Amino acid sequence: MIEKVTRMKDEHQPMYIGGLLRELTIAVHRNIGVELSEHELGDMKGPQSMALGYIIHASTKDELYVKDLEKYMKIRKSTASELVSRLEKNGYVRTEKSQKDGRLKRLIVTEEGHEAHDRILYLLQEVDDRLVAGLSQEEVDTFVRILNKLIQNMQS
């Protein structure tokens, strides 16, 4: 068993690995939010950018529907519908009846959606670069390997 306390938040409060990961997640999300706002993508929140990225990549293979988004993001149908509605309202996607099944609405990314996605990828790379500044490639590779192990541990 390893030493449980990895550092002290202050002299009275221990900080565990989960707490450190939470702090890191909050800081990364804050940085992403600032970057999105500064680059006129302030209407795009984290889940929307994730959904847009998934729709772009998955729809190149086949028709994509709200139910596919639900499954990928592990969210309820109502939440997926809200996400799609916001993306539609902002002009990033549109829906049309499926040619395969008229009961389903196919998700289609607009040109504006593709442009926004390209800008988001650039901003995410900037945040990642800031995150690993001062680390060697070996340290980054080790960190990624350890994070993947932690994720596996929590999923089993």
Stockholm file with secondary structure:
# STOCKHOLM 1.0

chainA/1-156         MIEKVTRMKDEHQPMYIGGLLRELTIAVHRNIGVELSEHELGDMKGPQSMALGYIIHASTKDELYVKDLEKYMKIRKSTASELVSRLEKNGYVRTEKSQKDGRLKRLIVTEEGHEAHDRILYLLQEVDDRLVAGLSQEEVDTFVRILNKLIQNMQS
#=GR chainA/1-156 SS CCCSCCEEEETTEEECHHHHHHHHHHHHHHHHHHHHHHTTCTTCCHHHHHHHHHHHHHTTTSCCBHHHHHHHHTCCHHHHHHHHHHHHHTTSEEEEECSSCTTSEEEEECHHHHHHHHHHHHHHHHHHHHHTTTCCHHHHHHHHHHHHHHHHHHHC
#=GC SS_cons         CCCSCCEEEETTEEECHHHHHHHHHHHHHHHHHHHHHHTTCTTCCHHHHHHHHHHHHHTTTSCCBHHHHHHHHTCCHHHHHHHHHHHHHTTSEEEEECSSCTTSEEEEECHHHHHHHHHHHHHHHHHHHHHTTTCCHHHHHHHHHHHHHHHHHHHC
//
